[in-house]
Amino acid sequence: MYIEEAVKYKFPLERFISEEKFEKVRNFVKDQSTPVLLLNLDIVRARYLDLMKHLPYTKIYFAVKACPMNEVIALLRDLGSNFDVASRFELDQVMSLGVAPERISYGNTIKKRADIEYFYQKGIRLFVTDSETDLINLATYAPGARIFFRLLTEGRGADWPLSRKFGAHPDMIFSLILKAKELGLAPYGLSFHVGSQQRDIGQWDDAVSRCKYLFDAADEEEIPLKMINLGGGFPAEYLEQTFPIEEYANEITRFLKEDFGDDLPEIFLEPGRSLTADAGIIVAEVVNIAIKSKHSSNRWVYLDIGMFGGLIETMNESIKYPIYFDREGDVEEVILAGPTCDSMDILYEDYHYDMPDTVQIGDKVYIFTTGAYTSSYSSVYFNGFPPLKTMIFP
């Protein structure tokens, strides 16, 4: 008779952090209340420089919504980044840190007339649009501004698609380009976003081809477009590995040159996730471990952070964060959930995470690649839980 040997818990910790650095994290959070997001600015700097190294002809507009920490904005400001903002509140924050209006674009297609006027009064002259009503508002409250037009994309291949809500079909965009000129605005370029954490590099090929078609159509109407905003979509290091940024850069450059030759228009990028996600570690705590049924094969593990505490991208189990339990033991598959009184606050139920069977209530849990869309998605005060605490970690 053979007895199957239990499988031991293993996590590729070295893929996300060195042993030396992890020991520093352990010591740093020993007396910290959780949950807390630790962010390493050195990694943000390295990701920015890496992107510029492989795409040196581009102009970066950091998507502030990804990680709106003053320290991150100040670092990227000093490195030469521009900034994509989506509200007057982000605008005020960025400008309060000494960023000139010439380095800021209003990248939200959904905006109030009062906000357009506010941005214009602050000196912003670069706006996006995807609808006629918004375009008319821009002509009224931001006369003469440079306008770029957002194309609709499908978002196939992305872990977090951005389709349907933003952008318009090429025929509608062409009409808007013509209308913008009639209204006294300056048609400047086109933009698209292939979806966040995009794994299919070919999605940029299709979008660039649509841009070329519209550049040619606008040129025939004596409206020379000057810029393509490639949006974001560059990856971070979650559970499933992706191609290196160098491969994304090489392929995107090839797509651009196939359609535009060596005489490229201005190329903008709007990275967010790819600059800050890998720089963040959320340290959480096990609140409870429960069995729901005598016949259930999986225990429920409740953490002190959930969807409303900053992990909203676990919705539909879209983003699968690397989660490390700092114990040794036999593997068991568990369901992970958050601490709130909302039944939606389940992180992973279909995708079962491995956990050592020695984990106890009160143990710390380390969630990697959480430097993007966590602090900014954290609720203000749901169930009385405060927003996610953030700290710069050296």
VONU-987631 format. One record per residue (C-alpha): chain; z, x, y. Coordinates in nm, 3 decimals, padded with zeros to 5 digits. Each point is the difference from the previous one (the first is absolute). Layout:
BEGIN
{A, {Z, X, Y}}
...
end
This chain:
BEGIN
{A, {00.000, 00.000, 00.000}}
{A, {-00.104, 00.143, 00.337}}
{A, {00.197, -00.067, 00.318}}
{A, {-00.211, 00.013, 00.313}}
{A, {00.143, 00.249, 00.247}}
{A, {00.077, -00.144, 00.344}}
{A, {-00.232, 00.103, 00.283}}
{A, {00.177, 00.193, 00.271}}
{A, {-00.039, -00.088, 00.367}}
{A, {-00.241, 00.230, 00.180}}
{A, {-00.123, -00.014, 00.358}}
{A, {-00.246, 00.249, 00.154}}
{A, {00.237, 00.091, 00.280}}
{A, {-00.181, 00.325, 00.076}}
{A, {-00.312, -00.202, 00.089}}
{A, {00.180, -00.142, 00.302}}
{A, {00.268, 00.252, 00.097}}
{A, {00.121, 00.346, -00.096}}
{A, {00.334, 00.039, -00.178}}
{A, {00.139, 00.191, 00.297}}
{A, {-00.101, -00.267, 00.250}}
{A, {00.127, -00.280, -00.224}}
{A, {00.339, 00.167, -00.025}}
{A, {00.011, 00.002, 00.382}}
{A, {-00.084, -00.372, 00.002}}
{A, {00.278, -00.067, -00.250}}
{A, {00.253, 00.183, 00.212}}
{A, {-00.126, -00.155, 00.324}}
{A, {00.046, -00.359, -00.123}}
{A, {00.323, 00.059, -00.191}}
{A, {00.205, -00.172, 00.269}}
{A, {-00.277, -00.212, 00.155}}
{A, {-00.003, -00.377, -00.025}}
{A, {-00.315, -00.135, -00.159}}
{A, {-00.276, -00.099, 00.021}}
{A, {-00.130, 00.277, 00.223}}
{A, {-00.346, 00.142, 00.060}}
{A, {-00.013, 00.379, 00.030}}
{A, {-00.312, 00.131, 00.171}}
{A, {-00.121, 00.359, -00.003}}
{A, {-00.203, 00.090, 00.309}}
{A, {-00.136, 00.317, -00.162}}
{A, {-00.191, -00.214, -00.248}}
{A, {-00.139, -00.221, 00.279}}
{A, {-00.119, 00.313, 00.180}}
{A, {-00.159, 00.138, -00.317}}
{A, {-00.184, -00.327, -00.073}}
{A, {-00.136, -00.016, 00.355}}
{A, {-00.121, 00.361, -00.005}}
{A, {-00.152, -00.050, -00.344}}
{A, {-00.197, -00.301, 00.119}}
{A, {-00.126, 00.191, 00.305}}
{A, {-00.091, 00.297, -00.219}}
{A, {-00.226, -00.206, -00.223}}
{A, {-00.133, -00.236, 00.270}}
{A, {-00.005, 00.226, 00.307}}
{A, {-00.266, -00.201, 00.183}}
{A, {00.216, -00.313, 00.013}}
{A, {00.249, -00.130, 00.257}}
{A, {00.323, -00.133, -00.150}}
{A, {00.165, -00.318, 00.128}}
{A, {00.330, -00.026, -00.189}}
{A, {00.076, -00.359, -00.102}}
{A, {00.345, -00.033, 00.158}}
{A, {00.089, -00.301, -00.216}}
{A, {00.019, 00.226, -00.306}}
{A, {00.308, 00.190, 00.120}}
{A, {00.109, -00.072, 00.358}}
{A, {00.275, 00.263, 00.018}}
{A, {00.019, 00.178, 00.334}}
{A, {00.023, 00.334, -00.176}}
{A, {-00.327, -00.064, -00.186}}
{A, {-00.182, -00.113, 00.313}}
{A, {00.125, 00.303, 00.195}}
{A, {-00.105, 00.239, -00.275}}
{A, {-00.351, -00.146, -00.024}}
{A, {-00.027, -00.011, 00.380}}
{A, {00.063, 00.374, 00.013}}
{A, {-00.250, 00.063, -00.280}}
{A, {-00.271, -00.171, 00.206}}
{A, {-00.016, -00.339, -00.169}}
{A, {-00.108, -00.318, 00.175}}
{A, {00.165, -00.333, -00.080}}
{A, {-00.109, -00.343, -00.120}}
{A, {00.244, -00.268, 00.118}}
{A, {00.011, -00.368, -00.085}}
{A, {00.236, -00.151, 00.258}}
{A, {00.141, 00.055, 00.348}}
{A, {00.325, 00.109, -00.165}}
{A, {-00.171, 00.284, -00.185}}
{A, {-00.185, 00.085, 00.322}}
{A, {00.323, 00.024, 00.197}}
{A, {00.157, 00.217, -00.268}}
{A, {-00.291, 00.243, -00.021}}
{A, {-00.041, 00.027, 00.378}}
{A, {00.375, 00.050, 00.046}}
{A, {-00.043, 00.313, -00.213}}
{A, {-00.253, 00.143, 00.244}}
{A, {-00.327, -00.099, -00.166}}
{A, {-00.275, -00.053, 00.258}}
{A, {-00.196, -00.328, -00.006}}
{A, {-00.321, 00.194, -00.073}}
{A, {00.148, 00.081, -00.343}}
{A, {00.073, -00.361, -00.095}}
{A, {-00.215, -00.280, -00.141}}
{A, {00.093, -00.367, -00.031}}
{A, {-00.097, -00.039, -00.365}}
{A, {00.111, -00.357, -00.066}}
{A, {-00.273, -00.266, -00.006}}
{A, {00.266, -00.270, 00.056}}
{A, {00.140, 00.019, 00.351}}
{A, {00.124, -00.225, 00.278}}
{A, {-00.178, -00.007, 00.334}}
{A, {00.321, 00.112, 00.169}}
{A, {00.017, 00.300, -00.232}}
{A, {-00.360, 00.100, 00.072}}
{A, {00.082, -00.007, 00.370}}
{A, {00.320, 00.198, -00.062}}
{A, {-00.186, 00.272, -00.189}}
{A, {-00.268, 00.019, 00.267}}
{A, {00.259, 00.035, 00.275}}
{A, {00.158, 00.285, -00.197}}
{A, {-00.334, 00.182, 00.003}}
{A, {-00.130, -00.078, -00.351}}
{A, {-00.379, -00.021, -00.005}}
{A, {-00.075, -00.003, -00.374}}
{A, {00.024, -00.335, -00.181}}
{A, {-00.113, -00.145, -00.333}}
{A, {-00.135, -00.350, -00.060}}
{A, {-00.155, -00.213, -00.272}}
{A, {-00.042, -00.343, 00.166}}
{A, {-00.175, -00.152, 00.299}}
{A, {00.316, -00.160, 00.142}}
{A, {00.180, 00.332, 00.000}}
{A, {-00.305, 00.168, 00.153}}
{A, {-00.004, -00.248, 00.288}}
{A, {00.370, 00.065, 00.057}}
{A, {-00.068, 00.372, 00.008}}
{A, {-00.276, -00.048, 00.257}}
{A, {00.240, -00.204, 00.215}}
{A, {00.315, 00.211, -00.027}}
{A, {-00.138, 00.346, -00.079}}
{A, {-00.326, 00.014, 00.200}}
{A, {-00.227, 00.292, -00.080}}
{A, {00.208, 00.113, -00.298}}
{A, {-00.151, 00.184, -00.295}}
{A, {-00.021, -00.230, -00.302}}
{A, {-00.037, 00.078, -00.367}}
{A, {-00.078, -00.273, -00.250}}
{A, {00.171, -00.037, -00.336}}
{A, {-00.215, -00.063, -00.306}}
{A, {00.122, -00.210, -00.291}}
{A, {00.056, 00.191, -00.325}}
{A, {00.098, -00.125, -00.345}}
{A, {00.276, 00.251, -00.076}}
{A, {-00.096, 00.036, -00.365}}
{A, {00.172, 00.300, -00.160}}
{A, {00.294, -00.005, 00.242}}
{A, {00.361, -00.044, -00.112}}
{A, {00.068, -00.188, 00.326}}
{A, {-00.326, -00.173, 00.108}}
{A, {-00.058, -00.102, 00.361}}
{A, {-00.293, -00.236, -00.048}}
{A, {-00.073, -00.347, 00.143}}
{A, {00.246, -00.007, 00.292}}
{A, {-00.159, 00.282, 00.198}}
{A, {-00.360, 00.071, 00.094}}
{A, {-00.321, -00.201, 00.005}}
{A, {-00.333, 00.009, -00.181}}
{A, {-00.272, 00.229, 00.139}}
{A, {-00.205, -00.285, 00.145}}
{A, {00.300, -00.125, 00.197}}
{A, {00.083, 00.355, 00.112}}
{A, {-00.356, 00.045, 00.129}}
{A, {00.035, -00.319, 00.206}}
{A, {00.328, 00.130, 00.142}}
{A, {-00.160, 00.331, 00.097}}
{A, {-00.268, -00.184, 00.198}}
{A, {00.258, -00.232, 00.153}}
{A, {00.223, 00.290, 00.104}}
{A, {-00.280, 00.153, 00.205}}
{A, {-00.070, -00.335, 00.169}}
{A, {00.371, -00.027, 00.090}}
{A, {00.008, 00.340, 00.167}}
{A, {00.195, 00.174, -00.274}}
{A, {-00.105, 00.333, -00.153}}
{A, {-00.101, -00.034, -00.368}}
{A, {00.133, 00.326, -00.135}}
{A, {00.003, 00.000, -00.378}}
{A, {00.090, -00.155, -00.331}}
{A, {00.304, 00.007, -00.224}}
{A, {00.095, -00.103, -00.350}}
{A, {00.290, 00.041, -00.243}}
{A, {-00.078, 00.030, -00.371}}
{A, {00.356, -00.094, -00.103}}
{A, {00.327, 00.188, -00.013}}
{A, {00.051, 00.250, -00.285}}
{A, {-00.371, -00.023, -00.079}}
{A, {-00.083, 00.161, -00.334}}
{A, {-00.376, -00.069, 00.004}}
{A, {-00.151, 00.256, 00.238}}
{A, {-00.336, -00.176, -00.029}}
{A, {00.133, -00.283, 00.218}}
{A, {-00.053, 00.224, 00.304}}
{A, {-00.366, 00.045, -00.099}}
{A, {-00.073, -00.372, 00.023}}
{A, {00.186, -00.037, 00.330}}
{A, {-00.173, 00.299, 00.161}}
{A, {-00.338, -00.144, -00.105}}
{A, {00.081, -00.325, 00.179}}
{A, {00.091, 00.200, 00.309}}
{A, {-00.334, 00.180, -00.008}}
{A, {-00.183, -00.334, -00.018}}
{A, {00.188, -00.127, 00.305}}
{A, {-00.045, 00.327, 00.193}}
{A, {-00.378, -00.033, -00.049}}
{A, {-00.003, -00.371, 00.088}}
{A, {00.202, 00.059, 00.317}}
{A, {-00.220, 00.293, 00.098}}
{A, {-00.306, -00.224, -00.012}}
{A, {00.175, -00.215, 00.261}}
{A, {00.064, 00.311, 00.210}}
{A, {00.372, 00.000, -00.080}}
{A, {00.079, 00.348, -00.131}}
{A, {00.320, -00.010, -00.206}}
{A, {00.195, 00.325, 00.001}}
{A, {00.290, -00.023, -00.247}}
{A, {00.099, -00.098, -00.354}}
{A, {00.367, -00.058, -00.079}}
{A, {00.043, 00.058, -00.374}}
{A, {00.345, -00.159, 00.001}}
{A, {00.258, 00.109, -00.256}}
{A, {00.017, -00.033, -00.376}}
{A, {00.072, 00.363, -00.085}}
{A, {00.251, 00.022, -00.284}}
{A, {00.362, 00.097, -00.053}}
{A, {00.162, 00.122, -00.322}}
{A, {00.134, -00.306, -00.185}}
{A, {00.035, -00.041, -00.376}}
{A, {-00.375, -00.005, -00.057}}
{A, {-00.161, 00.321, 00.116}}
{A, {-00.305, 00.000, 00.228}}
{A, {-00.273, 00.243, 00.094}}
{A, {00.107, 00.276, 00.240}}
{A, {-00.072, -00.050, 00.370}}
{A, {-00.262, 00.274, -00.018}}
{A, {-00.211, -00.214, -00.233}}
{A, {00.029, -00.302, 00.229}}
{A, {-00.102, 00.218, 00.296}}
{A, {-00.299, 00.156, -00.178}}
{A, {-00.135, -00.334, -00.118}}
{A, {00.050, -00.177, 00.334}}
{A, {-00.174, 00.287, 00.179}}
{A, {-00.289, -00.031, -00.244}}
{A, {-00.024, -00.377, 00.059}}
{A, {-00.009, 00.052, 00.377}}
{A, {-00.266, 00.270, -00.015}}
{A, {-00.218, -00.199, -00.240}}
{A, {-00.019, -00.280, 00.257}}
{A, {00.027, 00.184, 00.333}}
{A, {-00.118, 00.353, -00.080}}
{A, {00.160, 00.288, 00.187}}
{A, {00.016, -00.195, 00.327}}
{A, {00.314, -00.197, -00.080}}
{A, {00.155, -00.247, 00.242}}
{A, {00.361, 00.053, 00.100}}
{A, {00.215, -00.058, -00.308}}
{A, {00.351, -00.145, 00.027}}
{A, {00.261, -00.034, -00.274}}
{A, {00.305, -00.228, -00.005}}
{A, {00.223, 00.151, -00.271}}
{A, {00.352, -00.125, -00.051}}
{A, {00.105, 00.005, -00.364}}
{A, {-00.166, 00.333, -00.076}}
{A, {00.192, 00.177, 00.279}}
{A, {00.352, -00.132, -00.056}}
{A, {00.043, -00.159, -00.344}}
{A, {00.054, 00.323, -00.195}}
{A, {00.255, 00.112, 00.259}}
{A, {00.250, -00.275, -00.082}}
{A, {00.268, -00.050, -00.264}}
{A, {00.208, -00.317, -00.009}}
{A, {00.342, 00.047, -00.155}}
{A, {00.136, -00.327, -00.135}}
{A, {00.282, -00.108, -00.229}}
{A, {00.028, -00.204, -00.318}}
{A, {00.191, -00.318, 00.091}}
{A, {-00.005, -00.178, -00.336}}
{A, {-00.149, 00.019, -00.347}}
{A, {-00.037, -00.333, -00.180}}
{A, {-00.130, -00.155, -00.319}}
{A, {-00.142, -00.349, 00.060}}
{A, {-00.029, -00.109, -00.362}}
{A, {00.118, 00.105, -00.344}}
{A, {-00.366, 00.010, -00.097}}
{A, {-00.119, 00.200, 00.303}}
{A, {-00.126, 00.351, -00.069}}
{A, {00.030, 00.118, 00.362}}
{A, {00.302, 00.034, 00.221}}
{A, {-00.018, -00.089, 00.368}}
{A, {00.098, 00.282, 00.234}}
{A, {00.090, -00.106, 00.354}}
{A, {-00.025, 00.257, 00.279}}
{A, {00.142, -00.013, 00.352}}
{A, {-00.356, 00.006, 00.135}}
{A, {-00.276, -00.249, -00.069}}
{A, {-00.306, -00.163, 00.149}}
{A, {00.178, -00.096, 00.320}}
{A, {00.163, 00.339, 00.040}}
{A, {-00.330, 00.182, 00.032}}
{A, {-00.171, -00.024, -00.340}}
{A, {-00.227, -00.294, 00.082}}
{A, {-00.299, 00.188, -00.141}}
{A, {00.140, -00.067, -00.346}}
{A, {-00.132, -00.354, 00.054}}
{A, {-00.224, -00.081, -00.296}}
{A, {00.112, 00.343, -00.123}}
{A, {-00.277, 00.151, 00.214}}
{A, {00.162, 00.332, 00.090}}
{A, {00.186, 00.163, -00.289}}
{A, {00.250, 00.242, 00.143}}
{A, {00.125, 00.296, -00.205}}
{A, {00.365, -00.088, -00.075}}
{A, {00.241, 00.256, -00.137}}
{A, {00.335, -00.069, -00.167}}
{A, {00.214, 00.314, 00.011}}
{A, {00.138, -00.028, -00.353}}
{A, {-00.086, 00.114, -00.352}}
{A, {-00.024, -00.239, -00.292}}
{A, {-00.223, -00.207, -00.221}}
{A, {-00.281, -00.195, 00.167}}
{A, {00.024, -00.370, 00.059}}
{A, {-00.249, -00.213, 00.191}}
{A, {00.153, -00.201, 00.282}}
{A, {-00.085, -00.261, 00.260}}
{A, {00.080, 00.109, 00.357}}
{A, {00.110, -00.239, 00.274}}
{A, {00.153, 00.005, 00.347}}
{A, {00.337, -00.122, 00.130}}
{A, {-00.091, -00.308, 00.204}}
{A, {00.037, -00.371, -00.077}}
{A, {-00.378, -00.050, -00.003}}
{A, {-00.158, -00.051, -00.342}}
{A, {-00.309, 00.185, 00.122}}
{A, {00.205, 00.317, 00.032}}
{A, {-00.113, 00.141, -00.336}}
{A, {-00.162, 00.343, 00.023}}
{A, {-00.144, 00.049, -00.348}}
{A, {00.015, -00.256, -00.280}}
{A, {-00.336, 00.033, -00.176}}
{A, {-00.018, 00.378, 00.040}}
{A, {00.313, 00.129, -00.169}}
{A, {00.155, 00.320, 00.129}}
{A, {00.170, 00.247, -00.233}}
{A, {00.370, 00.058, 00.055}}
{A, {00.252, 00.205, -00.197}}
{A, {00.242, -00.227, -00.185}}
{A, {00.293, 00.195, 00.147}}
{A, {-00.054, -00.129, 00.356}}
{A, {00.307, -00.168, 00.145}}
{A, {00.072, -00.229, 00.293}}
{A, {00.048, 00.215, 00.312}}
{A, {-00.249, 00.267, -00.107}}
{A, {-00.245, 00.120, 00.263}}
{A, {-00.372, -00.062, -00.051}}
{A, {-00.273, 00.208, 00.165}}
{A, {-00.323, -00.174, 00.102}}
{A, {-00.274, 00.245, 00.095}}
{A, {-00.310, -00.036, 00.220}}
{A, {00.175, -00.249, 00.226}}
{A, {-00.071, 00.150, 00.342}}
{A, {-00.260, -00.264, 00.090}}
{A, {00.036, -00.376, 00.047}}
{A, {00.367, -00.010, -00.093}}
{A, {00.208, 00.036, 00.316}}
{A, {-00.264, -00.198, 00.192}}
{A, {-00.011, -00.281, -00.259}}
{A, {00.378, -00.025, -00.027}}
{A, {00.138, -00.338, 00.105}}
{A, {00.218, -00.028, 00.307}}
{A, {00.301, -00.170, -00.157}}
{A, {-00.089, -00.207, -00.308}}
{A, {00.319, -00.100, -00.184}}
{A, {00.180, 00.211, 00.258}}
{A, {-00.133, 00.324, -00.146}}
{A, {-00.082, 00.242, 00.284}}
{A, {-00.341, 00.166, 00.036}}
{A, {-00.068, 00.304, -00.215}}
{A, {00.187, 00.302, 00.132}}
{A, {-00.226, 00.298, 00.066}}
{A, {00.092, 00.367, 00.034}}
{A, {-00.197, 00.320, 00.048}}
{A, {00.066, 00.229, -00.295}}
{A, {-00.074, 00.373, 00.041}}
end
